[in-house]
């Protein structure tokens, strides 16, 4: 069909040209003289034009007919190559990795499908567990298809736990600018090599390039932001926190990382303020728990904040233990007893029982401290805690009886820690 279309096109073009020439030369047909080997040949311009066109058409038809077998063979070979590529990727999808690798390698000498064929063969080799063969297939690219080769090498390096090698492959000058998949792999390699700050800096570009779905990118953004707060010196830490959007500065895991690092640096106000702002924006039990465990001062301020939160969230399971820790640090033993009783009645966690045990041990009540530590171990295993023999935490010199204490309805307040979720 293409041959017939081309032939028809040239015939129509010749007829149109002849018509135009006949119209132009109708008044004066012109005179053409050709002298060859002593013989003169004369004709009109119109006839000469027809002769030239006829000879050109004859030569074209002759060349087309002579080249047709070669062109047909080339088309047949291309169809075979495409069929091998299709069969190879289908075999890869079905798990016939050896067959897929063989079929795809047979087509790797075709420039049009080389990139897909070599990458597919490398993936088939990886699926067989032959990393050396995969690297050999990728090395066959040489300087061709640099971006595709860099992406494939980076994927292989990340699978083998070599993020630095992945970065070297992706940073090759010939592979620039990286396509979306290359940018995504570069960010992953940066994060795995302990450069989460730089990975976090690529979030905007990755979102614009749609390298991942929004949910996947949001998850990575939180992880990289959290890890970036643990990198660099204190100045970089402060700048990184201030540069984060408000949505991230209220994300619990990010706030936990910031507050913990700030407490380690001795920035008490920054540590507590980040938790306070996050809890005022969105309540989270993990942050409420951390608020009482931070190794910082500001006890009066923290106690007032926690008491205000307890009024707003009376069902919180974390706040009683938080207030117990803060009041105990203030040496307000009576208030600490009351809050510990409330915390354990709601199903104290292993950390709560351990803190009560520490309080007993600090006053020399070794027997009850051991029982609290045993309950802490049981709570960590999800087992039911055991009643203790006598009061666990003293108010001044007298300790309340956790084992026998009951609420206003006469119900014992010591319950299974499983109630705490």
Legacy VTK file of the C-alpha trace (Angstrom):
# vtk DataFile Version 3.0
C-alpha trace
ASCII
DATASET POLYDATA
POINTS 421 float
0.000 0.000 0.000
2.706 2.613 0.729
4.285 1.843 -2.675
0.988 2.356 -4.515
0.309 5.589 -2.634
3.742 6.936 -3.508
3.356 5.945 -7.161
-0.051 7.590 -7.370
1.321 10.742 -5.761
4.129 11.089 -8.264
1.817 10.403 -11.218
-0.591 13.087 -10.095
2.296 15.470 -9.478
3.654 14.782 -12.959
0.258 15.384 -14.572
-0.164 18.645 -12.688
3.315 19.728 -13.689
2.635 18.795 -17.288
-0.594 20.751 -17.302
1.104 23.823 -15.897
3.930 23.495 -18.395
1.495 23.081 -21.328
-0.366 26.196 -20.270
2.818 28.235 -19.977
4.317 26.958 -23.219
1.168 26.986 -25.335
2.007 30.397 -26.870
5.711 29.674 -27.370
6.700 25.985 -27.174
10.371 26.934 -27.113
13.285 25.171 -28.782
15.749 22.690 -27.259
18.924 21.678 -29.095
21.067 18.793 -27.917
24.282 17.997 -29.807
25.848 14.652 -28.982
28.679 12.989 -30.947
28.180 15.231 -33.951
24.442 14.697 -34.138
21.919 17.410 -33.354
18.677 16.601 -31.603
15.978 19.268 -31.512
12.608 19.345 -29.761
10.304 21.712 -27.938
10.676 22.564 -24.274
7.424 20.776 -23.452
8.555 17.561 -25.107
11.945 17.798 -23.412
10.275 18.227 -20.053
8.107 15.185 -20.692
11.162 13.179 -21.616
13.035 14.187 -18.453
10.034 13.365 -16.296
9.573 10.050 -18.049
13.196 9.064 -17.559
13.099 10.147 -13.880
9.901 8.175 -13.329
11.375 5.096 -14.999
14.513 5.312 -12.879
12.459 5.733 -9.693
10.246 2.742 -10.501
13.295 0.645 -11.323
15.017 1.596 -8.041
11.845 0.924 -6.069
11.422 -2.518 -7.574
15.061 -3.425 -7.019
15.016 -2.201 -3.385
11.659 -3.773 -2.512
13.053 -7.214 -1.425
15.541 -5.542 0.896
12.885 -3.266 2.310
10.517 -6.190 2.813
13.243 -8.122 4.632
13.959 -5.127 6.875
10.266 -4.791 7.705
10.067 -8.495 8.459
13.086 -8.254 10.767
11.587 -5.234 12.558
8.360 -7.149 13.123
10.339 -10.036 14.566
12.249 -7.681 16.850
9.042 -6.113 18.119
7.565 -9.548 18.648
10.625 -10.624 20.673
10.399 -7.482 22.807
6.723 -8.086 23.472
7.263 -11.775 24.221
10.229 -10.919 26.447
8.289 -8.473 28.621
5.334 -10.830 28.787
7.669 -13.620 29.965
9.151 -11.218 32.531
5.668 -10.400 33.779
4.785 -14.101 34.015
7.969 -14.988 35.880
9.808 -16.847 33.103
12.958 -14.882 33.891
15.521 -16.921 31.957
13.410 -16.910 28.780
12.655 -13.198 29.204
16.337 -12.372 29.597
17.248 -14.346 26.479
14.513 -12.808 24.307
15.265 -9.261 25.399
19.012 -9.616 24.872
18.360 -10.769 21.288
16.815 -7.365 20.561
19.344 -5.217 22.421
21.325 -4.455 19.233
18.372 -2.491 17.846
18.855 1.180 18.733
15.126 1.835 18.834
14.432 -0.756 21.545
17.862 -1.109 23.127
17.059 0.855 26.294
13.887 -1.081 27.070
15.466 -4.421 26.131
18.609 -4.037 28.271
16.681 -2.719 31.275
14.188 -5.563 30.975
17.007 -8.111 30.724
18.670 -6.597 33.801
15.421 -6.858 35.770
15.040 -10.465 34.698
18.576 -11.191 35.899
17.828 -9.470 39.215
14.704 -11.555 39.600
16.900 -14.642 39.211
19.236 -13.262 41.864
22.097 -12.771 39.383
23.251 -9.237 40.165
26.487 -9.664 38.206
24.554 -10.431 35.008
22.311 -7.445 35.623
25.329 -5.154 35.882
26.764 -6.678 32.679
23.539 -5.955 30.787
23.550 -2.351 31.973
27.237 -1.889 31.150
26.356 -2.779 27.570
24.745 0.655 27.207
28.182 2.312 27.051
27.423 5.999 26.369
24.025 5.402 24.817
20.746 6.248 26.618
22.541 7.851 29.594
19.401 8.770 31.574
17.863 5.293 31.305
21.192 3.677 32.183
21.628 5.942 35.225
18.143 5.114 36.513
18.681 1.376 36.082
22.093 1.511 37.793
20.630 3.526 40.670
17.799 1.039 41.152
20.311 -1.815 41.249
22.566 0.038 43.702
19.670 0.852 46.044
18.531 -2.763 46.016
22.056 -3.774 47.027
22.202 -1.149 49.783
24.708 1.124 47.999
23.090 4.591 48.058
26.401 6.367 47.389
26.874 4.420 44.148
23.306 5.279 43.204
24.080 8.978 43.646
27.237 8.658 41.531
25.229 7.083 38.699
22.450 9.683 38.868
24.829 12.649 39.089
26.603 11.724 35.830
26.672 14.843 33.592
25.400 12.912 30.571
22.255 11.869 32.464
21.200 15.454 33.185
18.518 16.689 33.418
17.099 13.742 35.291
13.568 12.589 34.439
10.989 12.219 37.241
12.013 8.646 38.061
15.645 9.718 38.308
14.767 12.556 40.687
12.759 10.173 42.852
15.628 7.701 43.057
18.073 10.505 43.843
15.924 11.634 46.748
15.701 8.062 48.049
19.471 7.648 47.757
20.076 10.908 49.616
17.766 9.836 52.434
19.391 6.407 52.718
22.878 7.937 52.794
22.038 10.172 55.758
21.320 13.331 53.743
17.629 13.672 54.507
17.863 17.457 54.510
18.769 17.434 50.805
16.107 14.802 50.098
13.524 16.996 51.833
14.648 19.901 49.642
13.581 17.946 46.535
9.969 17.534 47.680
8.748 20.550 45.724
10.331 19.370 42.465
9.068 15.826 42.996
5.546 17.114 43.573
5.713 19.240 40.428
7.054 16.323 38.384
4.444 13.950 39.888
7.173 11.406 40.570
4.952 9.703 43.182
1.328 9.790 44.134
0.418 12.537 46.580
-0.031 10.017 49.408
3.393 8.444 48.781
5.084 11.824 48.560
3.371 13.078 51.732
4.621 10.021 53.618
8.175 10.571 52.414
7.958 14.281 53.153
7.139 13.549 56.799
9.897 10.929 57.088
12.529 13.137 55.493
11.487 16.171 57.503
11.721 14.133 60.704
15.160 12.770 59.820
16.423 16.181 58.716
15.848 17.541 62.232
18.430 15.073 63.534
21.106 16.189 61.056
23.472 19.118 61.151
24.457 21.481 63.938
22.142 23.533 66.124
21.968 26.422 63.649
20.968 24.125 60.802
18.433 22.481 63.123
16.804 25.813 63.962
16.751 26.961 60.332
15.276 23.675 59.154
12.459 23.888 61.690
11.614 27.499 60.862
11.581 26.747 57.129
9.049 23.922 57.460
5.426 24.644 56.544
2.885 24.914 59.335
1.292 21.608 58.379
4.534 19.770 59.123
5.185 21.655 62.362
1.979 20.157 63.760
2.692 16.628 62.483
3.224 14.491 65.631
6.306 12.550 64.490
7.981 15.747 63.268
7.155 17.567 66.496
8.492 14.655 68.535
11.793 14.822 66.629
12.019 18.582 67.108
11.138 18.572 70.801
13.541 15.727 71.546
16.438 17.403 69.718
15.657 20.794 71.276
15.644 19.212 74.742
19.018 17.599 74.033
20.386 21.013 73.081
18.972 22.536 76.262
16.422 24.680 74.427
13.662 24.138 76.983
11.262 26.794 75.740
11.562 25.708 72.109
10.989 22.063 73.055
7.862 22.699 75.100
6.458 25.392 72.808
6.526 23.149 69.734
4.506 20.498 71.581
2.086 23.070 72.966
1.379 24.583 69.565
0.927 21.174 67.971
-1.479 20.017 70.703
-3.471 23.242 70.522
-3.839 22.689 66.772
-4.541 18.937 66.894
-4.697 16.660 69.893
-2.332 13.690 69.944
-1.731 11.329 72.865
1.891 10.721 71.888
2.708 14.394 72.229
0.839 14.605 75.515
2.950 11.719 76.819
6.191 13.287 75.608
5.287 16.582 77.284
5.670 14.932 80.678
8.798 12.980 79.794
10.915 15.773 78.320
14.122 16.179 80.338
13.560 19.925 80.732
12.482 22.296 83.476
9.662 24.862 83.276
7.696 22.689 85.691
5.157 25.309 86.769
4.434 26.285 83.177
4.165 22.678 82.016
1.892 21.761 84.916
-0.452 24.658 84.189
-0.579 23.708 80.514
-1.230 20.041 81.244
-3.984 20.867 83.757
-5.624 23.124 81.168
-5.460 20.329 78.604
-6.917 17.839 81.083
-9.960 20.088 81.496
-10.379 20.237 77.735
-9.646 16.502 77.252
-10.882 14.728 80.378
-10.779 11.353 78.632
-7.090 11.557 77.775
-5.133 8.493 78.820
-1.765 10.250 78.607
-2.359 13.410 80.628
-2.702 11.849 84.113
0.704 10.179 83.771
2.149 13.383 82.340
0.876 15.403 85.294
2.089 12.721 87.701
5.618 12.999 86.315
5.587 16.801 86.440
4.177 17.027 89.978
6.561 14.344 91.196
9.445 16.394 89.787
8.042 19.336 91.775
8.067 17.150 94.911
4.291 17.543 95.179
3.860 13.961 96.293
0.156 14.257 97.119
-0.728 15.477 93.628
1.600 12.912 92.070
-0.169 10.132 94.025
-3.561 11.253 92.789
-2.472 11.506 89.171
-0.643 8.157 89.293
-3.771 6.561 90.730
-5.823 8.001 87.878
-3.271 6.928 85.267
-3.012 3.360 86.550
-6.775 3.109 86.976
-7.178 3.840 83.277
-4.798 0.992 82.477
-1.279 2.229 83.032
1.392 1.542 80.456
4.657 -0.247 81.159
6.403 3.131 81.394
3.853 4.297 83.983
4.416 1.243 86.176
8.160 1.700 85.834
7.865 5.338 86.930
5.821 4.314 89.982
8.457 1.703 90.756
11.159 4.372 90.531
9.169 6.517 92.963
8.941 3.622 95.417
12.638 2.840 95.055
13.592 6.459 95.657
11.917 6.238 99.078
13.456 2.897 99.911
10.321 0.780 99.378
12.202 -1.945 97.510
9.500 -4.592 97.861
6.774 -2.571 96.218
9.219 -1.196 93.672
9.958 -4.760 92.550
6.233 -5.454 92.241
5.779 -2.314 90.120
8.693 -3.317 87.897
7.149 -6.761 87.499
3.876 -5.151 86.460
5.793 -2.988 84.009
7.183 -6.145 82.423
3.716 -7.716 82.305
2.225 -4.578 80.758
4.934 -4.521 78.074
3.976 -8.099 77.164
0.266 -7.273 77.088
-0.401 -9.441 80.151
-2.703 -8.595 83.040
-0.955 -6.760 85.869
-0.920 -8.289 89.349
-2.273 -6.536 92.465
0.437 -5.201 94.716
0.580 -6.037 98.397
0.384 -2.548 99.821
0.382 1.158 98.863
2.822 1.960 96.038
3.441 5.711 96.195
3.431 7.665 99.427
1.946 11.023 100.191
4.717 12.482 102.344
5.393 9.337 104.490
2.153 7.389 103.924
1.594 5.675 100.588
-1.865 4.975 99.127
-2.917 1.350 98.668
-2.957 0.823 94.914
-3.993 -2.802 95.297
-7.060 -2.086 97.479
-8.003 1.422 96.350
-11.550 1.759 95.005
-13.496 4.543 93.349
-16.690 6.136 94.629
-18.681 3.166 93.317
-16.556 0.666 95.191
-14.867 -0.633 92.035
-11.110 -1.341 92.293
-9.180 1.182 90.169
-6.336 -1.191 89.254
-7.246 -2.680 85.840
-5.776 -4.530 82.921
-3.291 -2.312 81.063
-4.881 -3.513 77.852
-7.584 -0.914 78.434
-5.083 1.744 77.544
-5.098 0.914 73.884
LINES 1 422
421 0 1 2 3 4 5 6 7 8 9 10 11 12 13 14 15 16 17 18 19 20 21 22 23 24 25 26 27 28 29 30 31 32 33 34 35 36 37 38 39 40 41 42 43 44 45 46 47 48 49 50 51 52 53 54 55 56 57 58 59 60 61 62 63 64 65 66 67 68 69 70 71 72 73 74 75 76 77 78 79 80 81 82 83 84 85 86 87 88 89 90 91 92 93 94 95 96 97 98 99 100 101 102 103 104 105 106 107 108 109 110 111 112 113 114 115 116 117 118 119 120 121 122 123 124 125 126 127 128 129 130 131 132 133 134 135 136 137 138 139 140 141 142 143 144 145 146 147 148 149 150 151 152 153 154 155 156 157 158 159 160 161 162 163 164 165 166 167 168 169 170 171 172 173 174 175 176 177 178 179 180 181 182 183 184 185 186 187 188 189 190 191 192 193 194 195 196 197 198 199 200 201 202 203 204 205 206 207 208 209 210 211 212 213 214 215 216 217 218 219 220 221 222 223 224 225 226 227 228 229 230 231 232 233 234 235 236 237 238 239 240 241 242 243 244 245 246 247 248 249 250 251 252 253 254 255 256 257 258 259 260 261 262 263 264 265 266 267 268 269 270 271 272 273 274 275 276 277 278 279 280 281 282 283 284 285 286 287 288 289 290 291 292 293 294 295 296 297 298 299 300 301 302 303 304 305 306 307 308 309 310 311 312 313 314 315 316 317 318 319 320 321 322 323 324 325 326 327 328 329 330 331 332 333 334 335 336 337 338 339 340 341 342 343 344 345 346 347 348 349 350 351 352 353 354 355 356 357 358 359 360 361 362 363 364 365 366 367 368 369 370 371 372 373 374 375 376 377 378 379 380 381 382 383 384 385 386 387 388 389 390 391 392 393 394 395 396 397 398 399 400 401 402 403 404 405 406 407 408 409 410 411 412 413 414 415 416 417 418 419 420
